[in-house]
Amino acid sequence: MNHTEIQERLDWLLAASKFRAQRAGIIGDLQIGDGQIVTLINFIDDIANSEEDLGEIKAVVAETTYTAGPLKLNLVVVKDGVIIFST
């Protein structure tokens, strides 16, 4: 999978996560992993450099979120029920 395909999948996933959060009344921003851009870049690089066929990319809530947010998410790649990569 190349960087463009990964970016498209992540864009859709994050847009859907943001939409669902807004529908649930959360108005704050999204925070991925520890909030550092390096973490997200390393996650994308891990996926791009993977030789094996990857399963799903999922967004998992990292901790309790209040209405004001932010919604803290961890991104994980899951294949056959096993986490392969995460932020």
HELIX and SHEET records of a PDB file:
HELIX    1   1 HIS A    3  ARG A   23  1                                  21    
HELIX    2   2 ILE A   37  ALA A   48  1                                  12    
SHEET    1   A 3 LEU A  30  ILE A  32  0                                        
SHEET    2   A 3 LEU A  71  LYS A  79  1                                        
SHEET    3   A 3 GLU A  56  VAL A  61 -1                                        
SHEET    1   B 3 LEU A  30  ILE A  32  0                                        
SHEET    2   B 3 LEU A  71  LYS A  79  1                                        
SHEET    3   B 3 VAL A  82  SER A  86 -1                                        
END                                                                             
